[in-house]
Amino acid sequence: MAASVREKQAAALKRMLNFNTSPLKNTAAEPVWKVLIYDRFGQDIISPLLAVKELRDMGITLHLLLHSDRDPIPDVPAIYFVMPTEENIDRICQDLRNQLYESYYLNFISAISRSKLEDIASAALSANAVTQVTKVFDQYLNFITLEDDMFILCNQNKELISYHAINKPDIMDTEMEAIMDTIVDSLFCFFVTLGAVPIIRCPRGNAAEMVAVKLDKKLRENLRDARNSLFTGDNMGAGQFSFQRPLFVLADRNLDLATPLHHTWTYQALIHDVLDFHLNRVSMDESVGSEASPSGARPKKKNKKSYDLTAADKFWQKHKGSPFPEVAESVQEELDTYRAQEDEVKRLKSIMGLEGEDEGPISSISMSDNTAKLTSAVSSLPELLEKKRLIDLHTNVATAVLDHIKSRKLDVYFEYEEKLMSKSTLEKSLLDIISDPDAGTPEDKMRLFLIFYITALQPPSETDLDQYKKALLETGCDLSSLNYIKQWKAFTKIAATPSNYGNSGVKPMGLFSRVMNSGSQFVMEGVKHLVLKQHNLPVTRILDNLMEMKSNPETDDYRYFDPKMLRGSESSTPRNKNPFQEAIVFVVGGGNYIEYQNLVDYTKAKPGKRVLYGCSELFNAGQFIKQLSSLGQK
């Protein structure tokens, strides 16, 4: 299979860290020692892709933030990886004047303008450092890859391109232009790194269309300038689409506001929903010692612990999309096999007389036999320790998630919302859940109610609505998000038909008693054992129509752009008639792990096809509700 965008972005970073020459494979030579200077943007791009150890292997002895106090290190080369902003350029000029390093390799995350280049040149002249500025590169890496098949645009300043920023009622045209330009700049970088010119499809009349028009124009201009085109020659040779181009579907968040509010049941999405999970790192409070402290003593301080959930973690790769009950079961199984291996090592040690006193003479035959076993046991120790580290990691993370599920009854919410979205019959009234003081936080209740409101075929009558509002207010909910959803619903007039969320649904498999024996780490009693049925969310459904060339009123009037066609109106553009093998879906206004997982599951059922998911920012339901609330404040 061709290289993923994650591998391509990592390869581009490694090339950059090797002074922009391809790292040679089997050289035994010592790497050149150097320092890496990045800004927060650069840090966010590098950290999900390269671990500190990999940086060290490439000769990076120090990595520092551009705007920190840095001491001069006169005899090493410095590699800069920063955005071409005013303040960054000023700081680089200051470094040149202060003669901090031996030589400077300036790499800009996104293309630098001519005028800013001239600023650097004049600073280099006045500092007499022209010879030391060895190379200046535009890297076109202004996006963050989180998975082989998932990317986001930025983590810093994401409020500038957030759902709130795009949808606020008093937005000025100039602000909207600036937001669209920021998004397009990152998407352009994404396609340069991918080495492919896509065919673009988008709906009409929303932010997604504005992005499509601008991206088409930018790709077109770059292709037209044959001498400087980023899509020709050497970097296209490595392109993963030698014959077929990818489909790029732009979707607008407003197409589906229910999914980002939805409670979820798969491991990765749950972590993102209930814990602090950013750029593949989960941070949580570790309670130190659970035993009760003597009365009057100060409570023990909580430590912040963070874990990286990476591509190298096999358990994570296998289970991040699994329903939570399966994850808990699998962690327990891993733990049991690990304990068996550990016991085996202990048993060998005691036979060899390495533990305790001598237990009588040992015959020489069993001695050599056991020596061999012990040798193999010892050689597998590093592997065993790594396994132990991952098991501990997932035990801690899964336990923290389980605490939230139990204390907030998230299984009840998840099941109820799935039924709302698939229009199944409801066993319990919505008011009962809202009024139940033990079920969830005010935010959980608000999420449930908004999903009910968004997916309802007819909005509830005024009297019913007042009753709901009263119950919500009594539990401490902030209703401003509802004000916004009301306006949105009136404005979009999208009939949220049942087909919109597919015939989703869950099969309850009874409670957890049989799964978890008493020896388990996870006390799951009372939590429902829910199994997911595969169904397509709106974003996946739109992708399916466009990728498989299905005719569907929902997507038939989507616009079609082909940046490689130099002239001609949209209607006369010859269109690709064959189904696509590769597609990228990008949600303008923000995305979430639920949609990502839904696309991953969809792709699994389509051998030979690849789908990537991207979004302008990644938010969980809590962050999204905050944005809706500030939009709805009267």
C-alpha positions, 0 to 999 in steps of 0.5 A: 500500500502506498505511504500514508500522509502520516508517513509522508509528513514524518519523512518530510520532517526527517529530511528537514532535520537532516538539513533538507537532504534525504537521510541516507539509510545505512550509514554508520556515521555519527549524525551531525549534532544540531539544535532545533528551534520551533514555535508552538505550531512547529511543536504541535506538528512534530510531537505526534510524529516524532518522539524525543528519542527519534529526534536524538537519533537524528542528532537533535541535542536540544529542542527549544521554543523560539520565544524562550530565553536561549543561550548562544551556542556558537559552534552548532548549526540551528534548524528553525521550524516556525510559522512565517509570522511578524514576531517570529521573523523579528525574533530570527533577525534578533538571533542573527544579530546576537550571533547565537549559532554557527549556521541557520537553516530556516524552515517555514511551516507555510510559505513565507512572503517576499517582503518577510524574506527581505526583512531577514536578508537585511537583518543578515546583512546588518549583522554580517551573518549572510554566509551563516544563513545556509538555507531557507525553505518553505516546508508546506507542512501546516497541518497536524497528522494524528493517525494514518488516516486523520489530520487536523489543521491546527491546535494553536489559535484554533479559536480563529477558525472554530465553528464559533468564528465561522458562524457568529452572526456579526462576522464581517466579510474581511474576517470570513476571508481571513478564516477561509484563507487560513483553512485553504493554506493548510489544505494546500500544504496537505495536498503538497505533502500528499503529492496529489491534486484532488477532485473537489466536491462540496455542497452549495451555499456555506463555508465549505463552498467558500473553501472549495472555491479558494482551494481550487484557485490556489491549486490551479495557480500553482499548477499553471506556474510550471517552473515552480509548481509543487505538484510536478517532477520529483515530488510527484514521483513519490505520489501515492496516486500514480493513476488515480486522483483522490476525491476531496469532499468538503463538508460543513459542520452545519450538516450534522450538529447531532453527532458532535454532541452524541455520547459515545461508546468506542474507546478513543472517542470516549477518552476524548469525550471524558478525559483530557486528550490532545494531540494523541496525549491523554492527561489525567489526575493520578490519585496518590494512594487511595487509602483514607488519610487520617482525619484532620490530615491534608488530602494527598495531592493529585499528580498529573500523569500523561500517556502517549497513545501512539501508532507503536502501541499495538493494543491501542491500534487494535482497540481504539475503535472497539466498544468499551466493554470489549476494551475492558475485557481485552485489557484483562486478558492481556493482564492475565497473559502477562501475569502467566509469563511473569510467574514463569520467570519466577518459577525458573528463578526458584528452580535455579536456586536463585531464590531462597536457600539451596533446595538440595542438589540439582541434576545437571540435565535439568540444570542445562535445560533450565538455563536455556529456559532462563536465558530465553526468559531473560532475553524476553524481559525488555519486551515483557516490561514494555508490555507491562507498561502498556497494560498499566497505561490502558488499565489506568486510562480505561479505569478512568473512563469507566469511572465516568461511565458509571458515575454519569450513566453514560451507557444510558445516555448513549443508548437513548441517543442512539434510539433518538437518532434512529427513531426507535421506540423509547422505553423511558421518557426524556423528562425522566432522564433529565430529572434524574439527579443521578444521571449525568452532569448538567452538560450530559442532560443538555447534550441529550436534549439538544440531540432530541431537538435536532433530530425531532421531525416536529419541534416540541410544542411550546408547552412541552418545550417550557416543561423541558426547559424548566427541568433543564434549568432545575438541574443547572443547565445553561440554555443558551446553546438551545437558543442557537440550535433553535435559530439554526434549525429555523434557518437551515430547514433541514428535515432531519429525516430518520434516514439521516442517521441510518438505522443505527442502534445498539443491541443490549447484550444484558449486563456485564456480569458474565464478562467480568469475573470477580478477579477482574480489574474492572468492576463493571456491574450495572453497566450495560453491555452494548454492541454497536450495529454498523450504520453510516453517519451523515458525513460517511453517507455523503462520502459514500454517494460521491465516492461510489458515484451514487445518485442521491438528491442529497449530493446530486447538486454538489459542486465539482472542481478539477484544478487540473482543467485549466479553463471551462465552466463547471458544467462543461468540465469532463467528470470522472465517471468511475468510483474513486479508490481514495478519498479525503473528507474534510469538515469545515467547522470542526470534527470529532472521533465519532465521525472518524471512527464511523469512516474507519468502520465504513472503509473496513467494509470496502477492501482496497479503498482508503479514506482520510478524515480531516477537520479544521479543529477537533473538539469534544462535546463539552467544547462544542457546547461551549461554542454553541452557548456563546453563539446563543447568548442573547 
